Amino acid sequence: MKGNFNNRIAIFSFKTLALILLLSPLSASAQSKTAEKSKDPNQIIQEEKFIEINGIEQWVTIKGDRSKPAILFIHGGPGSPISPYSDNLYKEFEKDFIIVQWDQRGSGRTFGRSAPPELTPEYLQANPLTLDQMANDGVVLTQYLLKHLGKRKLILFGTSWGSALGVKIVCKQPDLFYAYVGHSQIVTPGIDPVLYDKLYKIAESKSDKDALDVLNAIGKPPYDRAKKTGQLLRIVKKYEKAASEPAPEDWFVESPAYNNEKDSQNRADGDDYSFVNYTGDSKLGVASMSAGIDLMRDNAEFKVPVYLIQGNEDILTPKEASEKYFSHIKAPQKKYYLLPKTAHGFNKYVLDTQYKIFKSIKTDNR
């Protein structure tokens, strides 16, 4: 992006928060190398390509053992794809699954494929994102994957923003999926006075003058400017980080193919574009696509098994909300995993639990 608009929008970029979701306990270890050796080379699939989905080309990576069940990952943000970090996060999983990463509409390489020279208010107004639009993208992508991989169904995983999108996808077309696994499950958007009051109390207890100054300046939500939401979320991130067990920073490194100026710019610009659409902004003339999300009201009945992974220290999507939603859910089977020393992002507990759940899901390996 260029110009003064870049300076304004960068202030409230959601990237610093969403990146927490990519931290994991896995790396390119000797264990994963051993797993590679054990694979039948004729069964290995390693594809990275653009696929046309509902009128635009979208970036998809498909890696793993063709004979194993396939998992479609719905990333958070919105606007923060997992694809640049998938080899660090999920290489070990590839011996037992096909791992599919998707840069959603408005994110990463998908955004970069048709990105404007400058992200202006006019572009934002002319190119809105909607939850229904992105859910339709997810259904079309799943239909493509089933045919391409010769599978009958997939496992669907969604994290943070991706948990709201994932629920919409699986409820829209349940016959395409074996199960839904949600992490840091959104129920309703969490930027509300309850969250503000909780942060204020924490800041007071810590005598955190910097946080108190910001909270007093922006006041209580709801906010009509994305910048204020971004300022609040930075405080959330700080307090969550202090209360949870993180993953080492060296795991959070882009794969070589993504570690370049063009991809970095596309991720940053897509993050800004998606975040403004998520929160809405009255001055920029952008409606909020999160404002109407209420899964308790709209998506409590599932035709597939549901598994929710919740961090005990999660402030942004707290256990109180997800526990209430889980109790309200009707599904053929459901399980709830409350993890210690875990906030909104990924850590060893989260990925270990993902693997445990994925392995427990009954599939026909087709």
Kinemage of the C-alpha trace (Angstrom):
@kinemage 1
@onewidth
@group {chain A} dominant
@subgroup {mainchain}
@vectorlist {calphas} color= white
{ca met a 1} P 0.000 0.000 0.000
{ca lys a 2} L 1.033 3.592 -0.514
{ca gly a 3} L 0.168 7.060 0.628
{ca asn a 4} L -1.432 8.453 3.762
{ca phe a 5} L -4.086 5.745 3.846
{ca asn a 6} L -1.350 3.215 4.560
{ca asn a 7} L -0.289 5.209 7.609
{ca arg a 8} L -3.835 5.313 8.941
{ca ile a 9} L -4.703 1.687 8.378
{ca ala a 10} L -1.418 0.246 9.617
{ca ile a 11} L -2.165 1.589 13.091
{ca phe a 12} L -4.999 -0.856 13.597
{ca ser a 13} L -3.627 -3.860 11.725
{ca phe a 14} L -4.883 -7.091 13.258
{ca lys a 15} L -1.782 -8.957 12.182
{ca thr a 16} L 0.030 -8.698 15.482
{ca leu a 17} L -2.855 -10.442 17.237
{ca ala a 18} L -3.683 -12.994 14.572
{ca leu a 19} L -0.090 -14.165 14.315
{ca ile a 20} L -0.401 -15.721 17.777
{ca leu a 21} L -2.660 -18.296 16.161
{ca leu a 22} L 0.258 -19.597 14.166
{ca leu a 23} L 2.515 -20.507 17.079
{ca ser a 24} L 2.887 -24.252 17.548
{ca pro a 25} L 4.897 -26.996 19.232
{ca leu a 26} L 6.103 -28.485 15.980
{ca ser a 27} L 9.113 -27.743 13.841
{ca ala a 28} L 11.135 -29.433 11.122
{ca ser a 29} L 12.486 -31.906 13.642
{ca ala a 30} L 14.259 -35.226 13.316
{ca gln a 31} L 10.888 -36.787 14.127
{ca ser a 32} L 9.258 -35.280 11.044
{ca lys a 33} L 12.204 -36.360 8.890
{ca thr a 34} L 11.696 -39.905 10.114
{ca ala a 35} L 8.037 -39.629 9.202
{ca glu a 36} L 9.001 -38.531 5.698
{ca lys a 37} L 11.131 -41.624 5.209
{ca ser a 38} L 8.267 -43.888 6.242
{ca lys a 39} L 5.914 -42.604 3.545
{ca asp a 40} L 5.232 -44.393 0.301
{ca pro a 41} L 6.584 -41.895 -2.270
{ca asn a 42} L 3.829 -42.887 -4.694
{ca gln a 43} L 1.212 -41.693 -2.194
{ca ile a 44} L 2.734 -38.293 -1.458
{ca ile a 45} L 0.905 -35.210 -2.669
{ca gln a 46} L 2.641 -31.805 -2.658
{ca glu a 47} L 0.597 -29.207 -4.518
{ca glu a 48} L 0.653 -25.412 -4.257
{ca lys a 49} L -1.507 -23.555 -6.737
{ca phe a 50} L -4.254 -21.065 -7.490
{ca ile a 51} L -7.754 -22.495 -7.890
{ca glu a 52} L -10.631 -20.498 -9.340
{ca ile a 53} L -13.349 -20.221 -6.711
{ca asn a 54} L -16.481 -18.167 -7.301
{ca gly a 55} L -14.872 -15.924 -9.886
{ca ile a 56} L -11.425 -15.298 -8.382
{ca glu a 57} L -8.224 -17.328 -8.135
{ca gln a 58} L -7.486 -18.408 -4.565
{ca trp a 59} L -4.258 -19.904 -3.188
{ca val a 60} L -4.420 -23.484 -1.896
{ca thr a 61} L -1.717 -25.887 -0.703
{ca ile a 62} L -2.284 -29.636 -0.431
{ca lys a 63} L 0.348 -31.774 1.309
{ca gly a 64} L 0.412 -35.250 2.786
{ca asp a 65} L -0.364 -38.892 2.092
{ca arg a 66} L -3.063 -39.448 -0.540
{ca ser a 67} L -4.321 -42.552 1.261
{ca lys a 68} L -5.097 -40.628 4.463
{ca pro a 69} L -8.040 -38.418 5.500
{ca ala a 70} L -7.930 -34.786 4.388
{ca ile a 71} L -8.259 -31.769 6.704
{ca leu a 72} L -9.219 -28.313 5.450
{ca phe a 73} L -7.828 -25.560 7.706
{ca ile a 74} L -9.763 -22.294 7.999
{ca his a 75} L -7.338 -19.645 9.232
{ca gly a 76} L -7.967 -16.737 11.559
{ca gly a 77} L -7.571 -13.007 11.291
{ca pro a 78} L -9.397 -12.666 9.026
{ca gly a 79} L -6.508 -12.047 6.704
{ca ser a 80} L -3.806 -14.145 8.399
{ca pro a 81} L -3.174 -17.302 6.346
{ca ile a 82} L -1.425 -20.325 7.850
{ca ser a 83} L 0.097 -21.405 4.528
{ca pro a 84} L 3.482 -19.643 5.033
{ca tyr a 85} L 3.933 -21.491 8.338
{ca ser a 86} L 2.214 -24.805 7.626
{ca asp a 87} L 5.446 -26.740 7.166
{ca asn a 88} L 6.576 -25.655 10.636
{ca leu a 89} L 3.197 -26.347 12.181
{ca tyr a 90} L 1.902 -29.435 10.489
{ca lys a 91} L 4.729 -31.290 8.738
{ca glu a 92} L 4.500 -34.034 11.346
{ca phe a 93} L 0.767 -34.388 10.672
{ca glu a 94} L 1.351 -35.185 6.998
{ca lys a 95} L 2.163 -38.838 7.678
{ca asp a 96} L -1.425 -39.343 8.877
{ca phe a 97} L -3.414 -36.723 6.982
{ca ile a 98} L -3.624 -34.563 3.895
{ca ile a 99} L -3.164 -30.988 5.117
{ca val a 100} L -5.006 -28.359 3.072
{ca gln a 101} L -4.289 -24.687 3.676
{ca trp a 102} L -6.345 -21.972 1.995
{ca asp a 103} L -5.593 -18.250 1.730
{ca gln a 104} L -9.153 -16.972 2.023
{ca arg a 105} L -10.610 -14.227 -0.134
{ca gly a 106} L -8.824 -11.053 0.937
{ca ser a 107} L -5.815 -12.861 2.434
{ca gly a 108} L -2.201 -13.562 1.542
{ca arg a 109} L -1.527 -14.742 -1.985
{ca thr a 110} L -5.230 -14.734 -2.819
{ca phe a 111} L -5.388 -11.014 -2.067
{ca gly a 112} L -2.099 -10.436 -3.859
{ca arg a 113} L -3.354 -12.118 -7.031
{ca ser a 114} L -5.596 -9.129 -7.808
{ca ala a 115} L -4.458 -6.532 -5.267
{ca pro a 116} L -4.870 -2.860 -6.175
{ca pro a 117} L -1.780 -0.624 -6.449
{ca glu a 118} L -3.056 1.180 -3.349
{ca leu a 119} L -5.608 0.146 -0.734
{ca thr a 120} L -7.875 3.186 -0.811
{ca pro a 121} L -11.255 3.889 0.810
{ca glu a 122} L -12.754 3.729 -2.688
{ca tyr a 123} L -11.382 0.213 -3.195
{ca leu a 124} L -12.687 -0.904 0.198
{ca gln a 125} L -16.153 0.432 -0.534
{ca ala a 126} L -16.266 -1.203 -3.984
{ca asn a 127} L -14.939 -4.587 -2.790
{ca pro a 128} L -16.651 -5.584 0.461
{ca leu a 129} L -16.169 -8.944 2.138
{ca thr a 130} L -19.134 -10.843 3.552
{ca leu a 131} L -19.341 -13.945 5.713
{ca asp a 132} L -21.843 -15.589 3.386
{ca gln a 133} L -19.598 -14.936 0.374
{ca met a 134} L -16.622 -16.548 2.112
{ca ala a 135} L -18.704 -19.489 3.340
{ca asn a 136} L -19.747 -20.124 -0.255
{ca asp a 137} L -16.052 -20.043 -1.221
{ca gly a 138} L -15.372 -22.694 1.423
{ca val a 139} L -18.115 -24.963 0.103
{ca val a 140} L -16.910 -24.671 -3.491
{ca leu a 141} L -13.318 -25.338 -2.422
{ca thr a 142} L -14.415 -28.418 -0.478
{ca gln a 143} L -16.321 -29.757 -3.470
{ca tyr a 144} L -13.212 -29.281 -5.601
{ca leu a 145} L -10.993 -31.024 -3.040
{ca leu a 146} L -13.287 -34.028 -2.708
{ca lys a 147} L -13.250 -34.593 -6.454
{ca his a 148} L -9.544 -33.810 -6.833
{ca leu a 149} L -8.456 -36.074 -3.982
{ca gly a 150} L -11.018 -38.810 -4.534
{ca lys a 151} L -12.460 -38.396 -1.046
{ca arg a 152} L -16.023 -38.747 0.162
{ca lys a 153} L -15.735 -36.172 2.958
{ca leu a 154} L -13.201 -33.912 4.700
{ca ile a 155} L -12.483 -32.911 8.297
{ca leu a 156} L -12.964 -29.158 8.827
{ca phe a 157} L -10.867 -27.159 11.294
{ca gly a 158} L -11.388 -23.464 12.069
{ca thr a 159} L -9.471 -21.161 14.408
{ca ser a 160} L -10.584 -17.786 15.802
{ca trp a 161} L -12.215 -15.911 12.868
{ca gly a 162} L -11.952 -19.217 11.023
{ca ser a 163} L -14.132 -20.827 13.684
{ca ala a 164} L -17.052 -18.561 12.782
{ca leu a 165} L -16.464 -19.129 9.074
{ca gly a 166} L -15.975 -22.861 9.657
{ca val a 167} L -19.316 -23.178 11.459
{ca lys a 168} L -21.072 -21.396 8.602
{ca ile a 169} L -19.430 -23.712 6.050
{ca val a 170} L -20.209 -26.951 7.865
{ca cys a 171} L -23.795 -25.920 8.610
{ca lys a 172} L -24.338 -24.838 5.012
{ca gln a 173} L -23.172 -28.180 3.567
{ca pro a 174} L -22.784 -30.818 6.334
{ca asp a 175} L -22.762 -33.751 3.902
{ca leu a 176} L -19.246 -32.718 2.805
{ca phe a 177} L -17.643 -33.205 6.228
{ca tyr a 178} L -16.863 -35.929 8.749
{ca ala a 179} L -16.635 -33.479 11.645
{ca tyr a 180} L -16.022 -29.884 12.678
{ca val a 181} L -13.158 -28.935 15.009
{ca gly a 182} L -13.211 -25.376 16.376
{ca his a 183} L -10.379 -23.614 18.207
{ca ser a 184} L -10.818 -20.322 20.089
{ca gln a 185} L -14.426 -20.551 19.003
{ca ile a 186} L -16.177 -17.294 18.213
{ca val a 187} L -19.809 -17.243 19.357
{ca thr a 188} L -20.535 -13.542 18.974
{ca pro a 189} L -17.894 -10.888 18.234
{ca gly a 190} L -16.131 -10.242 21.519
{ca ile a 191} L -15.481 -6.492 21.275
{ca asp a 192} L -18.046 -5.434 23.845
{ca pro a 193} L -18.234 -3.612 27.194
{ca val a 194} L -17.699 -6.877 29.091
{ca leu a 195} L -14.311 -7.366 27.413
{ca tyr a 196} L -13.424 -3.718 27.989
{ca asp a 197} L -14.286 -3.912 31.705
{ca lys a 198} L -12.247 -7.099 32.097
{ca leu a 199} L -9.212 -5.477 30.497
{ca tyr a 200} L -9.648 -2.364 32.610
{ca lys a 201} L -9.642 -4.393 35.814
{ca ile a 202} L -6.514 -6.271 34.737
{ca ala a 203} L -4.783 -2.997 33.863
{ca glu a 204} L -5.698 -1.516 37.230
{ca ser a 205} L -4.476 -4.596 39.091
{ca lys a 206} L -1.158 -4.373 37.274
{ca ser a 207} L -0.921 -0.576 37.558
{ca asp a 208} L -0.449 -0.619 33.796
{ca lys a 209} L -0.536 3.097 33.022
{ca asp a 210} L 0.041 2.628 29.274
{ca ala a 211} L -2.958 0.302 28.950
{ca leu a 212} L -5.141 2.509 31.158
{ca asp a 213} L -4.270 5.550 29.065
{ca val a 214} L -5.329 3.732 25.888
{ca leu a 215} L -8.518 2.362 27.429
{ca asn a 216} L -9.509 5.774 28.761
{ca ala a 217} L -8.789 7.369 25.398
{ca ile a 218} L -10.821 4.954 23.280
{ca gly a 219} L -13.667 4.472 25.794
{ca lys a 220} L -16.060 1.549 25.902
{ca pro a 221} L -17.165 -0.293 22.758
{ca pro a 222} L -18.924 -0.614 20.424
{ca tyr a 223} L -16.514 1.257 18.169
{ca asp a 224} L -17.221 2.786 14.790
{ca arg a 225} L -13.514 3.008 13.865
{ca ala a 226} L -11.306 0.007 13.171
{ca lys a 227} L -8.357 1.827 14.738
{ca lys a 228} L -9.962 1.716 18.196
{ca thr a 229} L -10.655 -1.992 17.899
{ca gly a 230} L -7.042 -2.573 16.946
{ca gln a 231} L -5.839 -0.623 19.985
{ca leu a 232} L -8.026 -2.729 22.277
{ca leu a 233} L -6.831 -5.970 20.720
{ca arg a 234} L -3.194 -5.086 21.307
{ca ile a 235} L -3.943 -4.924 25.022
{ca val a 236} L -5.718 -8.289 24.827
{ca lys a 237} L -2.672 -9.783 23.165
{ca lys a 238} L -0.295 -8.421 25.799
{ca tyr a 239} L -2.234 -9.855 28.721
{ca glu a 240} L -2.894 -13.202 27.048
{ca lys a 241} L 0.779 -13.607 26.234
{ca ala a 242} L 1.732 -13.018 29.859
{ca ala a 243} L -0.678 -15.708 31.094
{ca ser a 244} L -0.040 -18.509 28.603
{ca glu a 245} L 2.691 -20.860 27.530
{ca pro a 246} L 4.010 -19.632 24.174
{ca ala a 247} L 5.821 -21.442 21.429
{ca pro a 248} L 9.400 -20.418 20.615
{ca glu a 249} L 9.595 -17.541 18.157
{ca asp a 250} L 11.813 -19.478 15.781
{ca trp a 251} L 8.834 -21.679 14.930
{ca phe a 252} L 7.079 -18.613 13.637
{ca val a 253} L 9.173 -18.213 10.515
{ca glu a 254} L 7.837 -18.154 6.958
{ca ser a 255} L 8.777 -21.029 4.672
{ca pro a 256} L 11.481 -19.918 2.208
{ca ala a 257} L 8.992 -19.639 -0.654
{ca tyr a 258} L 6.991 -17.047 1.308
{ca asn a 259} L 9.922 -15.177 2.817
{ca asn a 260} L 10.127 -12.401 0.261
{ca glu a 261} L 9.039 -8.788 -0.121
{ca lys a 262} L 6.076 -9.471 -2.412
{ca asp a 263} L 4.484 -12.126 -0.222
{ca ser a 264} L 5.127 -10.099 2.932
{ca gln a 265} L 3.431 -7.070 1.381
{ca asn a 266} L 0.477 -9.131 0.194
{ca arg a 267} L -0.007 -10.578 3.677
{ca ala a 268} L 0.216 -7.150 5.315
{ca asp a 269} L -2.138 -5.491 2.823
{ca gly a 270} L -4.581 -8.392 2.918
{ca asp a 271} L -4.535 -8.276 6.702
{ca asp a 272} L -5.468 -4.574 6.699
{ca tyr a 273} L -8.142 -5.064 4.037
{ca ser a 274} L -9.716 -8.019 5.844
{ca phe a 275} L -9.563 -6.422 9.278
{ca val a 276} L -11.373 -3.257 8.154
{ca asn a 277} L -14.073 -5.439 6.605
{ca tyr a 278} L -14.302 -7.524 9.774
{ca thr a 279} L -14.701 -4.582 12.154
{ca gly a 280} L -16.249 -2.015 9.832
{ca asp a 281} L -15.286 1.645 9.801
{ca ser a 282} L -17.758 4.529 9.531
{ca lys a 283} L -15.239 7.057 8.249
{ca leu a 284} L -13.968 4.708 5.530
{ca gly a 285} L -17.531 3.744 4.588
{ca val a 286} L -17.057 0.024 5.255
{ca ala a 287} L -19.743 -2.139 6.870
{ca ser a 288} L -18.813 -4.697 9.534
{ca met a 289} L -19.102 -8.317 8.435
{ca ser a 290} L -18.791 -9.492 12.048
{ca ala a 291} L -21.687 -7.439 13.386
{ca gly a 292} L -24.302 -10.029 12.505
{ca ile a 293} L -22.469 -13.094 13.845
{ca asp a 294} L -24.465 -14.866 16.559
{ca leu a 295} L -23.816 -18.606 16.446
{ca met a 296} L -25.873 -19.242 19.589
{ca arg a 297} L -28.884 -17.919 17.730
{ca asp a 298} L -28.169 -19.142 14.224
{ca asn a 299} L -25.915 -22.211 14.339
{ca ala a 300} L -26.538 -24.438 17.350
{ca glu a 301} L -27.653 -27.535 15.427
{ca phe a 302} L -25.052 -29.668 13.655
{ca lys a 303} L -25.389 -32.820 11.591
{ca val a 304} L -21.757 -33.790 12.188
{ca pro a 305} L -19.673 -34.350 15.346
{ca val a 306} L -18.346 -31.153 16.933
{ca tyr a 307} L -15.117 -30.722 18.905
{ca leu a 308} L -14.175 -27.434 20.576
{ca ile a 309} L -10.664 -26.558 21.802
{ca gln a 310} L -10.586 -23.754 24.367
{ca gly a 311} L -7.706 -22.019 26.123
{ca asn a 312} L -8.267 -21.438 29.818
{ca glu a 313} L -6.477 -18.056 29.587
{ca asp a 314} L -8.252 -16.880 26.432
{ca ile a 315} L -9.537 -13.328 26.919
{ca leu a 316} L -10.739 -12.592 23.383
{ca thr a 317} L -12.947 -15.697 23.018
{ca pro a 318} L -13.369 -16.671 26.674
{ca lys a 319} L -14.299 -20.087 28.021
{ca glu a 320} L -17.521 -18.726 29.521
{ca ala a 321} L -18.849 -17.996 26.016
{ca ser a 322} L -17.681 -21.206 24.358
{ca glu a 323} L -18.871 -23.386 27.267
{ca lys a 324} L -22.328 -21.845 27.034
{ca tyr a 325} L -22.369 -22.377 23.275
{ca phe a 326} L -21.124 -25.948 23.635
{ca ser a 327} L -23.897 -26.752 26.122
{ca his a 328} L -26.431 -25.342 23.648
{ca ile a 329} L -25.103 -27.305 20.664
{ca lys a 330} L -27.027 -30.295 19.359
{ca ala a 331} L -24.817 -32.710 17.415
{ca pro a 332} L -24.427 -36.472 16.843
{ca gln a 333} L -21.370 -36.256 19.103
{ca lys a 334} L -19.619 -33.390 20.843
{ca lys a 335} L -16.561 -32.928 23.045
{ca tyr a 336} L -15.025 -29.915 24.773
{ca tyr a 337} L -11.326 -29.553 25.562
{ca leu a 338} L -10.256 -26.888 28.078
{ca leu a 339} L -6.484 -26.452 27.920
{ca pro a 340} L -4.250 -25.099 30.709
{ca lys a 341} L -1.692 -22.316 30.190
{ca thr a 342} L -3.320 -21.584 26.839
{ca ala a 343} L -4.797 -18.317 25.581
{ca his a 344} L -6.237 -17.437 22.175
{ca gly a 345} L -3.269 -18.681 20.175
{ca phe a 346} L -1.533 -21.929 19.389
{ca asn a 347} L 0.910 -23.669 21.700
{ca lys a 348} L 1.969 -27.260 22.384
{ca tyr a 349} L -1.292 -28.082 24.155
{ca val a 350} L -3.355 -26.881 21.195
{ca leu a 351} L -1.532 -28.836 18.501
{ca asp a 352} L -1.319 -31.975 20.610
{ca thr a 353} L -5.075 -31.750 21.137
{ca gln a 354} L -5.711 -31.127 17.432
{ca tyr a 355} L -3.789 -34.265 16.539
{ca lys a 356} L -5.605 -36.308 19.184
{ca ile a 357} L -8.991 -35.171 17.895
{ca phe a 358} L -8.137 -35.645 14.221
{ca lys a 359} L -6.964 -39.203 14.897
{ca ser a 360} L -10.148 -39.996 16.817
{ca ile a 361} L -12.530 -38.934 14.030
{ca lys a 362} L -14.010 -41.890 12.211
{ca thr a 363} L -13.451 -41.712 8.463
{ca asp a 364} L -13.474 -44.214 5.636
{ca asn a 365} L -10.045 -42.978 4.391
{ca arg a 366} L -11.712 -42.005 1.138
